[in-house]
Amino acid sequence: MEREPEQLTKRSRPLMWAPSVLALAMMLMLLWLGGDYLFERAARTAIPALPELGRRTAAVREQVATADAQARQRPRSPETLGTLGMVYHANALHEQARTAYQLAIHADPDDFRWPYYLAVLEITGGENERALTFLTRAVELNPQYPHAWARLGEMYFRRGLLQEAREAFGKTLKLAPHHPHATLGVARLAGLDANWQEAVRLLENALRANPRFGPAHNYLAVAYEQLGRIEDMRRHEGRGVDAGFQMDDPLMDELYALSSTGSILVIQAKIVQNLGNYERAEKLLRRAAELAPEDKDVRLALGRFLSTPGFANRERLARAKEQLEAGLEIDPTYVNTRDAYASVLYQLGDISAAQAQWQQVLTEEPGHAMALMSLGQIYYQHYRDYEQARDYYRRGVNVPPDTPYSLGDPGLGYHRLAMAHWALGDTQEALDAFRLAVEKNSRLSEAYADQARLLVELGRTDEALAVYEQGLTRNPDDSEIRLALGQYLLQAKRFPEARAQLERAWALRPKSPNAALQTLVALAFVELQSREVDAAIKHLRTALRIDPNHVRAHHYLGNALSAKGRRAEAIQHYEAALRADPTFQPAREALARVRGE
């Protein structure tokens, strides 16, 4: 019993130290928490202050405030900081975007996106030295992203670091063999070495993959000029769409998908439309209209997009009409909107309403060349008032080129003026206008074809052939000029020559369904003349898939099937031709002949 107190003391001794250990642990915890708090506070303080956004839309103010709040809630998260930078960048708030990207890089030095976006931002601001530093870091972190290498190659090229540029472009092309900007870069390097044949080879290959890439056309014109191939030079001058250094870049798509600024979304939509991505362009424009419904330029951009020729149908035209009407409610005096609105009414077949709108455009702006040309078209095509049409066309082409509403394509204006002169019997004035048309626009297929047709009508066949040859020299890959020449040779019964041109036209894949249809039917006729019935049947069936009611296609197919002894099928096609046009006598006579009547 005497040892009990000692045992208790031994058991109690650790408990005597417990308060000191707990106190120390609590002190360390508080220090840690305090340090973390201070660190978070410092990180939060580094986030850029909200800028003055009074003139921005409510959507931009709300988006920026939300991204800022999320970043302040998690000030050490690279994702929230990077997203804040992207939101600022996408809305053209570059100073704040720069700071947010730098914070994201500090929070996660291994994520290549933030130096990449920062590099693009610095390129926009002309800070090329800084851009080069960040691009170099981006490709170190992710050497598999081709667009970063392409941009880096361009930066090296601008600085005269040609070997480095060559290596960067080479790495781009290993990752993306048809990258247009890298191919252009390598071609420019070849040009510096005076290796113009190699530049031509590279650029022609690039344009096969990206036919609308304007910078490649421009440099190809330079290369052909250096080689003394002037006609080839002219073939590429001003071709395609010059989107600058814009790329079909997924990371930039992600960036601008965040934008809440209508004007920026409109610019990006135009860029991706030029790159051939119509679906994404429409999404960007719809987002712009939702975010900035009171912006007349956004309404105009969406209306024009929905009514793009070759892309629009009646449903799209109806939606374009709604957008443009909304734009006119915002500003009834904005002649660009009214001109686009008149064009949509015209496409919808409401000719008198379109005419009234274009007349109102001229009331606001008498020198609006496109309104003048459009009114000329109404008088030419619908009223057959060729004198009035000629006067409108003449006024349109005489609008000075350095004024805001001059013609974008003077060649087209002179072509229309030529057609009005022709209709009035003023053949010399028509020929003069045709020559001006192809001088202003050497790629205007219809101007060559119509000029040649007029010369044939005048009995000047040698001059007509010279015009066709001129058109083909300047545009060897133009299917419509070859089609026109093929049709002329067909009428002249020069069947082997006609066939050569028509086969080439078909191989070039005519852009419009009507041109494709004419090519197939003409080619089938030549084949029937050569007794190549199976080839003719194949081409005529393809033609009828384009237009199931084409009279001559049914008639020629009936002839081909009759030649093969397939009497019942031939009768079906003759009858189909007569259903489409009961007055088409060749089909009626052929049907009677096959029936033995």
SULURTA-V391099 format. One record per pair of residues at least 4 apart in sequence whose C-alpha atoms are under 6 Angstrom apart, sorted by the first residue. I is the first residue (numbers start at 0). J is the second residue. D is the distance in whole Angstrom. If there is no record, write none. Layout:
I/J/D  I/J/D
This chain:
7/11/6  8/12/6  18/22/6  21/25/6  22/26/6  28/32/6  29/33/6  30/34/6  32/36/6  34/38/6  35/39/6  36/40/6  39/43/6  42/74/6  43/71/5  43/74/5  47/95/6  59/259/5  63/67/6  66/83/5  70/74/5  70/79/5  70/80/6  77/81/6  77/103/5  77/106/5  77/107/6  78/82/6  80/99/6  80/103/5  81/100/6  81/103/5  84/88/6  84/96/4  84/99/5  84/100/5  85/89/6  85/254/6  87/92/5  87/96/5  88/92/6  88/93/6  88/96/5  89/255/5  89/258/5  90/258/5  90/260/6  100/113/6  104/108/5  104/113/6  111/137/5  111/140/5  114/118/6  114/133/5  114/137/6  115/134/6  115/137/5  118/130/4  118/133/5  118/134/6  121/126/5  121/130/5  122/126/6  122/127/6  122/130/6  138/142/5  145/171/5  145/174/6  148/167/5  148/171/5  149/168/6  149/171/6  149/181/6  152/164/4  152/167/5  152/168/5  155/160/5  155/164/5  156/160/6  156/161/6  156/164/5  168/181/5  171/175/6  172/176/4  179/205/6  186/198/4  189/194/5  189/198/6  190/194/5  190/195/5  195/222/6  199/203/6  206/210/4  211/239/4  211/240/6  212/239/5  212/240/6  213/238/6  213/239/4  213/240/4  213/241/4  214/241/6  215/219/6  216/235/5  216/238/6  217/236/6  220/232/4  220/235/5  220/236/6  223/228/5  223/232/5  224/228/6  224/229/6  224/232/6  230/473/5  234/473/5  234/474/6  252/256/6  261/287/5  261/291/6  264/268/6  264/283/6  264/287/6  265/284/6  268/272/6  268/280/4  268/283/6  271/276/5  271/280/6  272/276/5  272/277/5  272/280/5  284/301/6  287/291/6  288/292/5  288/297/6  295/326/5  298/322/5  298/326/5  299/323/6  299/336/6  302/319/4  302/322/5  302/323/6  305/315/5  305/319/5  306/311/5  306/316/5  307/311/6  311/315/6  323/340/6  327/331/4  334/338/6  334/360/6  341/353/4  341/356/5  344/349/5  344/353/5  345/349/5  345/350/5  345/353/5  357/370/5  360/364/6  361/365/4  367/404/5  368/395/4  368/404/6  368/405/5  368/406/6  369/373/6  371/391/5  371/395/5  372/392/5  372/395/6  375/388/4  375/391/5  375/392/6  376/380/6  377/381/5  378/382/5  378/383/6  378/384/5  378/388/5  379/383/5  379/384/6  379/385/5  379/388/5  385/389/6  385/419/6  389/393/6  389/416/6  389/419/5  392/416/5  396/412/6  398/405/6  400/405/5  410/436/4  410/439/5  410/440/5  413/432/5  413/436/5  414/433/6  414/436/5  414/446/6  417/429/4  417/432/5  417/433/6  420/425/5  420/429/5  421/425/6  421/426/5  421/429/5  437/441/5  444/480/6  445/449/6  446/450/6  448/483/6  451/463/4  451/466/6  454/459/5  454/463/5  455/459/5  455/460/5  468/472/6  470/474/6  471/475/5  478/504/4  478/507/6  478/509/5  481/485/6  481/500/5  481/504/5  482/501/6  482/504/6  485/497/4  485/500/5  485/501/5  488/493/5  488/497/5  489/493/6  489/494/6  489/497/5  494/498/6  498/502/6  501/522/6  509/514/6  509/515/5  516/542/5  518/522/6  519/538/6  523/535/4  526/531/5  526/535/6  527/531/6  527/532/6  532/559/6  539/552/6  543/547/4  548/579/6  550/576/5  551/555/6  552/556/6  553/572/5  553/576/5  554/573/6  554/586/6  557/561/6  557/569/4  557/572/5  557/573/6  560/565/5  560/569/5  561/565/5  561/566/5  561/569/5  573/586/5  573/590/6  577/581/4  591/596/5
